[in-house]
Amino acid sequence: MKRVLVVTGALSLLAVLSGVALSANPAEEKNQKDIVDTAIEAGSFKTLVAALKQADLVKVLKGKGPFTVFAPTDEAFGKVEKDKLEALLKDKKALTGVLTYHVVPDQVLARDVVKLDSAKTVSGQPLKITARDGKVHINDAQVIKTDIICANGVIHVIDAVLLPPAGVAPARERIKQALHSADKLNDAAKRLACLQKAVSDVKQMSATNVLVQRTLQTSLDQSAIQPAETAAAVLRAGLRQTDAILAFKPRMEAKLPEGFPEPTPVGEIQLKSYPAYRLAQTSVSGARGEDRAFFTLFNHITQNRIAMTAPVEMRYEAGKDSKPVERSMAFLYGSVSIGKAGKEGEVKVMDVPAMKAVSLGLNGDYTPERIAEARTHLEGWLKRHAERYETAGALRVLGYNSPMVAAEQRYAEVQIPVRLRDASR
């Protein structure tokens, strides 16, 4: 059977199954009822079934499949604010988006789920699968029962409704609307409340963006001890800064090397795969070491008639106070078929094997302080995925812009190379 899951990692079975009720033998519980009829018979999915009917999805989930449904109970739907739930049930398009975000177009049993970090849904957006406190979570919902086998798939029961990521455009529109509304309010307390609500909404809409989360949380912390007028100004500035993060688009001054993935969105953390590639590297040292390294490499590619690519690769190591210190810079060749490995003066041309890296997109000038902050976010990702991945190389920054681009307009990816852990150790 063709697998349509997006599989990006594995979790330890023993570590995550405690507290999750599993069928001893799922095949023995298989019935001839489809997913919809099974949910109706259970009696604890009345809201879900009603929503499926409202969105005209009953026929789909009574189809051949196979499907995996992460099914919220009636109690889970009860956690959604009443007005939001009522509005959702009246908006067929939005309701369809939410419901299809609960469905994976394949049969994924519990033994499969615990081997994944994510799974792509019918809506096209991935679900995040993690283990916390010995429990399996789908996004922020906890799996409370698994392997309800149906004629056309399987149901796993969850304790919360899964809401798909809102994306950049809705978050920016919410910021625009809030700033406009706040400017019309003469009462400082009402203006502050308006902006506080907007900050809360945008944080939820951009839950995976670590730079947005940090920016807005910092604004909330700074505004907490201020008079209403000053606090509102702090939140307004935080929302504008957030909008700049969400609006930022990398400026591509040159082509990517052959087979390279697209740049990571600003503030997002992604696990990326890179093909084998060739680079020309030189060391960086001293006060003007970076400028000297850049033009040493520029002269190298010019003399050898090699086209400039983006990004430029910079390797770092820990310096005083754990601040990252740049130790080398490299220009990447467009293809491994260009030139040949070897040493040419201060430049060493070498081949880098295919690799994986966990990456954070960064806008603006990448100072040592910002790189250190990005490293902290990446180390947090590695800690959450420690059973699957481990560090496989030095901290690196992929810079996409030349020194001629203004600092605030630059884009970079801060990365830590990773590899799969050896399960035999």
N, C-alpha and C positions, 0 to 999 in steps of 0.2 A: 504494500500500500504506500502511495506517495505521501511523505510527511510534509505538512504545511506549517508546522510549528517553527517559530524563530527561536532556536535554542542557543543560548549564550553562556550557559554554565551549568554546574551541578551542585547539589547540596547533599550533605551526608544523610542517608536514610535514617540512621539511628538517632541523629541529632534532632530531627524535626518531627518524628512521628509520635513522640510522647504526647498524650492528651488528645490525639486525633483518632476518632473511632474509625477503624478500617474493617472492611469485610474480610473474614478469614479466607473465603473463596468467592470472589466476585461472580464467577461464572455460575455458581450454584444459585445465586439470587436473581439471575437474569429472568425477566418476564417478557411477555409478548406485547406489553403496552409501550407506546412511544413516550417520548419525554413529556409532552403536554398532558397526556392522560395520566401518566405517573404522578405529575405534579398536582393534578386535580384530585386524584385519589388520596394523596398524602394529607390534604386538608390544611397544610400550613403555608401554602403558597398562593392564597386567594388573590392578593394584590398583584403578584407577578403574573398570574394567569389572566387577570383582568387587563393588565398592561399589554400583554401579548395580543390579546384580542383587539384592544384599542389601536395598536400599531400594525394590525393585519399580519402578524408574524406566526400565528398559530399554524397555518398551512405549511410554512417553512419548517417549523420544528416538528411537524408530523411527517416530514419528508424522509427520504432514505438515509440521509446523513453519511457517515456518523458525525454526531455533535458532542461537544462537552459543554455543559451549562453550569456556570457558577451561580447557583440560585439563592437569592436573598429571601429569607423568610418574611412572613407578615410583620414580625417584630422588627426585622431589619428595616423594612419600609417605614415602620413607625418612627424610626429615628430621624427620618427626613422631615424638615420643617413643613408643616401642613400646607402653607401657601405655595411653597416650592413644589411639593408633590402634586398639588392640584393643578398648578400651572404646567408641570411636565406632562401630566395625563391629558391635558388639553392640546398640547403641541405635538402633533404626530411625528414631525421630522425630528425634533429633539428626543422624543421618547424612543423612536427607532434607533437613534444613535446610542442612547444609554443601554437599551436592551441588547443590541448586537455587540456591545462592548462586554457583555457577560458570556458570549458564546465563542468557543474555539471550534473551527471547522475540522475536527478530527476527534477520535476517541482517546482521551487521555486519562488513564487510571491513576490512582494514588501513587503507584510505584513509578509512573512516568512524571507526575507533577513534581515530586521531590528531586528529580534530576534536572530541573529547569530553573533558570533565572527569570525567563520571560516566555510568553506565548502570544502569538499574533491572533487577534480576534477577528470575527466576521466584519467588524467595523473598520478593520485595517490598522487599528492602534494596538500596541502591545500591552499586555498585563504584566506587572512586575510581581515576581514570585520570590518571597524571602522567608527566612526563618527567624523568629524573635521569641525569646523566652520559651523555647521548646515547642513553639506552635508554628504551623504553616500559615502564611498570610498571602492573600492575593491583593496587591496594592495595600490598603490599610484594613481590609476586611480579613477576619480570621476564618479559616476553614473549620467548621464544627462537625461535619459529617461527610464521609466520602463514599465513592463507589456505589451509588444507587444506579444499578445497571438497568438500562431500558432497551427496547428493541432496536432503537436507532441511535444509541449513544449512552452517555453517562451523566449523572447529576452529582455535583459536589455542593454541599450546603454551606453558605457563608452568612456571617452575622451583620453585614452592612451592604448597602447598595453601592456599586462601583460607578463612579462618575468619570467619564473620559476626560483627558486633559483638554482644557478649553482652547489652548493654542495662543499664539502671540496676538493675533488680531483682536479677539474679544477682550483680552487683558488691556491692550492699549486703548480700546474704545471705552472701557470702564474707567481708566485713568482720565481720559479726555472729558468724559461726562462728569466725573467727580470734581475736577478742577473748575469746570464751567459752573457747576451748581454751587460750589463753595464760594466762588467769587461773587455770587448774587446774594449771599447771606450776610446781613449786617451784624447779626448776633454772633459773637465770638464762640460761644459754647456750641451753638448749632453748627457753625462752620467746622469746628473741631470734630464734632460727632460725625459729620458728613465725610470728612477725610479719614477718620478712623475706620469707618465702615468700608471705605474704598480700599484702604490698606489691607484690611482683613480679606476682602474679596479677591484682590489681586494676588495676595499670598497664596490663597487656595487655587486660583487659576494658573499660577506658575509654580506649582508645588515642587517640580523637579529642577528648577533653576536656582542654583545655589547662590548666585550673585544677586538675584532679585530678593531671595529670602534674607540674605545678609543685609542688603541695603534697607529693606523695609523694616526689619527687626531693629536695626540700629536707629532708624528714625523713631520707631515706637519707644525705644528705651530712652532716647534723648528728649522726647517730647513729654515723657511721663512726669517729669518734675518741673515743668515750665508752666507759666500762666497760659490760659487758653489761646490768646492771640499768638504768643510765641510758639506754642506747641503746634498750632495749625500751620504756621510758616515752616516749621521743621518737617511736618508730614507732607506739605505741598512740595518742598524741595526733594524729599525722598521719592515721591511719586514721579516727579519729573526726571530724576536720575534713573528710576526704574524704566520709564518710557524710553530713555536713551539706550539702555541695555537691550530692551526688546526690539528696538528699531534698528539696531546696528547691523550692517551688512559688511562682510569682509571685502576689502578692496583688493582685487586680484590683479597684480602687476605683471604676472607671468603665468605660464601654464604649469599645471601640476605634473610631477613625474608620472611616467606610465604606470597605470594601475593604482595610483594613490586615491584614497577615499576623499570625499568632499570635506571641507572644514567643519569642525564641531560648532554648533550654534553657541553663541556667547552665553555663558552661565550654565550650560548643560554639561553633564559628564557622560561620556560615551566610551564603550569598549570598542576599539578599532583594530582592524587587521591591515597590515601593510605587506606588500609583495617584497621580494628581494630587490634591492636597489644599489646604485653606485653613487659614491659621493667623493668630493675633494675636501679634505679637512686640514685645518691649521690650528695651532694653539693660540690661546688668548691669555695675555698677562699684562700687568701694568695699567696705569691710569687711562691710557688711550688704546688699550689692547684690542677692544672690539672694533674700533674704526680701522686700525692697522690690519686686523685679520680680514675684515670685509674687503678692503682694497687689495690685499694680497690674493684673495680668492678671485676677486673680479679680474685682476690681471691674468690669473691662471686660465680662466675660461675664455678670456678675450684672445690670449695668445694661441690657445688651442682650438679656437673657433667653436666653442661649445655654448649652446644657447642657455641663457639664464632661465631657471625655473623658480617656482615658489612652492614650498617654503625654504627658508634657510634654517639649518639645524644647529642648535646651540646646546652643548652639554654642560651640566652644572654639578658641583659637589658642595657639601656643607662647609661653610666658612665659620668665622667668629659669630657667636650667638646663634649658630645654626642657620644664619642667612645664606642662601645659595650664592655661590661664586662661579662665574662663567669660566670654563677651562678650555673649551674648544668651539670652533665654528666650522660649519661645513656647507658648501654649495652642493645641491643634489643634481646629478645628471638626469636628463630626461628619460634615459633608458640604460639598461645594463649593457647594451650592445655598443654604447658610445665610449670611445677611448679605451684605456686599459689600466689595470691596477698597477701601482708602483709609486715611487717617491720622486718628486720634482721640486728641488729646493726646500722651501718651508712647507710645501703642500704634499700631503699623502693621499693618494687616490686608493680607495678600498671599497670592497663589496660588503654590504650589510645583508645578512640572511633575512628571510621573511620573519615577521614578528607581530606581536600584539602589543597594544599600549592602551592604558586608560587615560582619557584625554579630557581636558576642561578648556572650553573656548573663553578667550579673554579679550576684551576691547580696551583700547587706550594703551598708555605706556606700560610696558612690563618691567617695572622696577623690582629690585630684590625683595622688597616688602610684599609686593603683589604676587610675585612668584612663590614666596614662602606661604602666603595665604592659600594660593591655589594648590600647593603641595599638601597642605593640611586637609583640604577637601578631598584630594585624590587618595590620601592615606586613609581617610574615613571610608571611602569606597572600598579600598583594599581590605580594611578591617571587616566590613560587612560581607565581603566575599572571600574571606580567608581560607575557607575550606576548599575553594576552587582555584584561586589564583595566588601567586606570590610575585614579589618584585624580581625583575630579571635584568635590570640595568640602571644606569644613572639617570637622574632627573634630566629631562631635556625640554627645550622650548623650540617650537617651530614658528619662526617669525615670517610673516607673509609680506612685509612691506620694507622698502628701502629706507635709508636714513633721510631721504628727501620728503617723505610723507610726514606730516605733522603728528606729534606723539598721540594726540587724542583721537586721531583717525586710524591708528594702527590696529592690527589684529594679530593675535598669536594663539597657539595652543600649548598649554603646559601639560606635559605627559610624563607618566612613569611606565617604562616597558614592563610587561608582565608575561608570565607563562603559567601553564597549567601545573598544578602541584602533582608531584609523583605519588600516586595512590599507594605505591608499594612501600613508601618510607614510614 
